[in-house]
């Protein structure tokens, strides 16, 4: 199994980087085509082109694997492995020229995500983890920070408007440094020890698929904001939440998010 995981880590990293290169061709382009999907979110030609590239390679190399992605219909294969694709996580920022968007890939089996990748195209940086194989940033082992107090901890989110008023006030009162370096980039910061937590009260499966294995292999912890099941492959869009931390402040943030 370790040989398979190592192979998938390498291939997923290469695929995410190739898709990221597609997005860079369109980043800050004056002729970027932007549409509004039925759910009210933005999508660009770069989202679709990058996901299509990933899907075509997976279908060629692993024709029996399933594929779940944000921009195309699910593909159900005969094997028990599923690839989860988010070609541009942070499309809203991408459209506005913000360089913190990412390309996400994960491979899950019956136990959950076994391989996870966060690629940051503008930085040319790739974070990859595999079950039992550690978490690696650009070829070097990485780990979460050792800060054990919420006071002074750097806590990120994609948007504080998704917090309840009571949770937002509780987090402010905790002394945490509240920032919005969000989407998957927030988890990238936690796994590499540059931030202590990332909170996502409203997410879809493709937004969070790489995070359980990445955070666990970096020495951190990942759950939903109630502290329960961390990832549901078959969950509807915008129906799950994510909380990724350096582990030491995890329970403190669950208490904050449950504030009434």
QUIPE-V768374 format. One record per run of one state. SS is the DSSP state (hx for helix, st for strand, lp for the rest). FROM is the first residue (numbers start at 1). TO is the last residue. If there is no record, write none. Layout:
SS;FROM;TO
SS;FROM;TO
This chain:
lp;1;1
hx;2;26
lp;27;33
st;34;36
lp;37;41
st;42;44
hx;45;61
lp;62;65
st;66;69
lp;70;74
st;75;75
lp;76;81
st;82;89
lp;90;90
hx;91;95
lp;96;101
st;102;109
lp;110;111
st;112;120
lp;121;124
st;125;130
lp;131;133
st;134;137
lp;138;139
st;140;141
lp;142;153
st;154;157
lp;158;159
hx;160;162
lp;163;164
hx;165;173
lp;174;176
st;177;179
lp;180;183
hx;184;191
lp;192;196
st;197;203
lp;204;204
hx;205;208
lp;209;210
hx;211;217
lp;218;220
st;221;223
lp;224;239
st;240;245
lp;246;249
hx;250;257
lp;258;260
